[in-house]
Amino acid sequence: MIDKIVYSLIKGVSIRTKKLIADQADDSESILRELRLKMINLNTKSSYKVLNQLNSKNIYKEAQTILNICTENNIEIIFYKEENYPKNLIQCQDAPFLIYCKGKKHSNNIPLLSVVGTRDCSDYGLGQCKDFISYLANYNIGLVSGLAYGIDIYTHKIANQLDVPNYAVLGSGILNIYPKKHFTESERTAENGMIISEFTPFSSPKSYHFPQRNRIIAGMSMCTVVVESPIKGGAIITACLANDYNRDVFAIPGNNNQSTSKGTNTLIEKNQAAILNNPEQIIDLLGLSTSNKNPVGTQNDIQLNSQETIIYELIAKSKDLSFNKIQMASNFPTSYLNVILTNLELKELITPKFGNFYNLK
């Protein structure tokens, strides 16, 4: 294991070259030997810099320290091609040689969808994000995002509230959560999924780390949804990477006069993303099945008043029922109907869906 960590710490060798050598090596112990031989054969200034690293005791001490820290903090080190390495990510040529993970749910048992967007999001973007995640909460799916301000952290919060497995890919080390304000949510995410980084546990956030981590977000996922973004930004980079990996990309359209919608609208205009009008598009694309979460109470074992019973029975008769149709059928005032629907949600009898629709939970 120390050899693999040392191998990952070597500078001056591209990820693709490292993976090529790893593929050719007989076992983990021979990886460094193969690298050494390759550098000797190259006989260049760059190759001798690599050889100097291999001959240094310091890099082995650093690797041992990293291993000790990971052991003490329950951080799992997953190497390229190992069983728990994200199966979609391994298909990407520039996938990291190893990743550090902390959490309770590996990602290979469910389809993954990445959700990204601007840090300066609008109420519209947050509402759209909440609507489609709430809809997908009934299905067997995991979400991937970057724990950053704006759409990213909101995705993790909604997913954790709805018990949807989610995975936060960091631009810093796992023991140096950035932003620090999101530490509590990172802990919840680790309980409900995993936090993931290619950087050593105490690595500080660097500006160039974040574009790097975006390739992991895109690579782990079967498809990507861009909720809101200006013309330039991390979300657009992630969408471009997803396209490069031949993954599907969706974008939520918005007001052309709003800067946070110009990026998503441009993706759609340039055929770099499909319009996401309804989360059913994702369900159909990924062939999602309904999740097997713990069963909740039914009308028979939860007390409902007469008005709640009327609304519950209306929704029970239809797979999807819009707020407007519920109101037309019940003739309840808007404010009163909102209270009833909220009460039924709190009693875990109904669930809101994208577009202000409701169905039984």
N, C-alpha and C positions, 0 to 999 in steps of 0.2 A: 504493500500500500504506500509506503514511503516513496518508492520509486515512481509511482504514478503521480504523487503530489509534486515531487521534484520535477518530473517531466512537464507538468502543467505550469510550473514556475519559470521554466526556461524562456528567456526572451531572445528575439531574433529569429524565431522559427514560426512560420505561419501555422494557423490552426489546421489548415488542409494538409500541410506536410506532416504535422504531428499525427494526424489521424491516419495518413497513408502509411507512416512508419509503424503505427500501432497495429494496423491491419496486417502488416507483413511479419510482425514479431510473433514468436511462438507463444510467449506468455508475458505477464507484466514485468517479470524480472529482466527480460531481455530487451525491453523497450529502450532503456538508456544505452545499452550496448549497441543496438542498431543505430541510434541517433549519433553516438560517438563515431561509429564507422563511416556513416554518411558524411559527417562534418570533416573527418580526416581526408576522405576522398575528394571533397570539394576543394580543400586547400585554398581558401580565400580569407580575407580579413574578417568577414562576417562569420565564417565558420569557426575561426579561431576564437572569436568572442564567445561563441556558444561552448566551445571546448573549455575555455577558462571557467565558465559557469559550472560545467560538469566536474571540473577538477577542484572546485571550491568546497570546503567543508561547511561554509556558511549556509549554502542553499539546502543542505541536508538538515542542518539545525533548524532552519526556518520551516522545512517540511514537517519535522518532528513536532515543533511547536504548534503548527496548524492542526496536526492530527490530535494532539493532546487537548487543544481548545475545543475541537469538534466533539471529542469524546465526552468532555466535561459538560458541554452544553447541549447534548442530544442533537447535534447537527450531523446529518447523514451526507456522506460524500458519495456521489454517484458518478461513475465513470462511463465514458463513451462505450456504447454497445452492451452495458450491463442491463439486467432485466428491468430495473425500475427507471432507467433513463427514458425520458419522454419519447414515445415511439414516433410521433410526428416530427419532432425536432431532429431526430437522428437522420432523417432523410435530407436535411439541409447541409450543404457542403461546408458552410462556415459555422456549424453548431459547435459550441465549446467542448473541449476535451473532457472536462468534468464540471459538475455543478454541485453547489452546496445547498442542502435542503433541510428545512425544519418544519415538521407538521405531522399530521395523522393520516392523510389520504394521498396515496400516489395517484398520478394523473392518468395512468394507462387503462383504467377500467371504464372510462366514460369519454364521450365525444367532448372536445373542448372548443369554446368560442371565445375569441379575444374581443374585449370591449375597450375602446380607447377614445380619447377626445381631449379637447383643450382644457387647460387649468382655469381659464377665464370663461367658464361656461355660463349660459343663461338659464333662467327658470324653465324656458322651453326645452333646452337640452336635458336638464335634470328630470323633467317630467317625462320626456320621451324615453330616457334611460330607465326610469323606474317602471314605466308601463311595460316595456318589452321584457325586462328581467322578471317582473311579476308574472307575466304570461309564461315565460320559460320555466319558472319555478316548479311547475307541475310535471316537468319532463326530466328525463335522465340526461343531464348535461352539466358540465363544469365551465366556469368562466375564468378568463385570464386577463389580468390588467397589471398596471405598474405602480400602484400605491401612491401615485403623485397627486398633487392638488387637482381639484376639479372633477372631471368625469371619472378618472381612474379610482379615486378613493370612494366616490359615490357608488361606483359599481361594487366595490368590496363591501361597503356598508349595507347596501340593499341585499346583496347575495347572502351576507351573514345573517341579516334579519330574517330572511326567508329560508335559511338552512340550505342554500345552494352551494355545493363545493366550489371553492374559488382559489386561485393561485396568483400570488403577487410576485412579480419578477422585479428585483431590485437593481438600482444603479449604484449600490453600495454593498458593504458586507452585511450578513445576516445579524451580526451583533452591533451594527451601527446603522440602525434604521433611519432612513431619510425620506421625507421630513420627520423630525422627532415627534411632531404633533400626531403622527399616524402610528405611533408605537402600539397603542392600545388596540387599534384596528388590525395591526399586523399580528398581534397575539390571537385575536379572534379568528383571523384568516388561517393561522397555523392550526387552530383547533378544528376548523371546518374544511381545510385543504392543506396548502403548504405555502411557505415563503421560500423563494428560490433566488440564488445568485451565482454567477460564475466567478465572483470576486471573493477573495479570502475573507474570513469572518469579520475582521475589524477594518476592512477597507473603507476609506472615506469616499463620499460621493464626488466624482470628478465630472466635469461637463461632458467629456467624451464617453463616459460610461453609459449615459442614457441612450444615445443612438445605438450603442452596442447591445444594450439589454433589449431594445426594441426588436431585434432579430429573433430573440428567444420568445418574446410574446407572440410574434407572427408565426414563428416556426413550430411552436407547441400546438397551435390551434388549427383546426380544420377550416375555419373561416374567421374573418375579422369584421367587426362592425365599427365604423367611425361615426360617433354620435354628433359631435360638433368639432369644428376646427377652422382656424383661419387658413389662408393660402399656404403658409409655411408653418411647420411645427412637428412635434414628435409623432402625433397621430397620423399625419400624412406620410412621414417616413415609414411608420409601421405598415400602412396600407400599401406603399410601394414595395416593401419587402415581402409582404404577403403575395402580391402579384408576381414578384420574382420567383417565389416558391410555388407558383401555380396553385395558390389557394384562392378560394372565393372571397370577395370583399363586398360588403354592403355599406351604404352611407345613408344617413337619415337626412332628407332634404330640409332646407330651411329658408328663411326670408333672405332674399338676395341683398337687401339693404343692411343686413346684420353681418358684421365681420366674422363672427363665429360660425356662420353657415357658408361662407364663401369657399372654404376648403372642401367641404362635403359636396357642395353643388358642382364644384369644378371636377371632382373625382367622377361624379355621375356624367357630367358633360363630356369628359374625355374617355368615357367608357372604361374607366379604371375601377369603377364600383357600380354595383346594381343598386337601384333605389330600394330601400327597405320601407315598404308601405305597411307590412304586417308581419309579425313574428312567425306566422305560419310558413312564410318563405324559408326560414331557417329550419323549422321542424321538417318540412318536406325535403330540403336539401340534405340534411344530415340523417334523415330517417329516424328521428327521435322517438323513443317510446316513453310512456308515462312513467314517472318515478314511483318507487315502492317505499314511500316514506311512512312513518308511523301513522296508523289510521287515526282520524280525529273523530270527535263526537258527531252524532247525527241528531236530527230533530227529535227522535224518540227519547234520547237521554239528556237533552239540554232544554231547559225551560225557555219557551218563546212566548211573547205576548201576541195578541191577536194580529196586530199590524205586522210584526216580524214574520208571523206564520204566513200571512198573505204574500209577502215579498218572497219568502223562502220557497213557497209552492209555485210561484210564477217562474222563478229561476230554474226550479227543478224540472219544469216541463220543457225547457229548451236547453240545447247544448250551450249556446251563447245568447245572451240577452242584453241589449244595450240599455243604458240608463234611460234614454228617451222612451223606449218601448215599455220599460218597467213603469215609468211615470204615467204613460198613457193608459196602461192597464189598471193601475192602482188608483190613479187620480190624486196621489199625495203631492203636497207642495214640495218644491225642490229642496228646501232646507230640511224639511222633515224626512224626506226620502234619504237624503245624505246621512242623517243620523241613524236611520234603520239599517242602511247598508253597512255603515261603519260598525254597528253593533253585531251584525251577522258575521262580518270579517273577524272581529275580536273573539267571537265564539267559535271561530274556525270552521264555519259552515259554508261560506262562499269565498271566492277569490276574485279580485279584480283582474281584468285582462286588458290587453292593448286596445286602445280606442274607446275606453269607457264602457267595456262590456263586462259581464259577470257570468260566472258559472259556479256549480257546486264544487267544493274542494274535495 
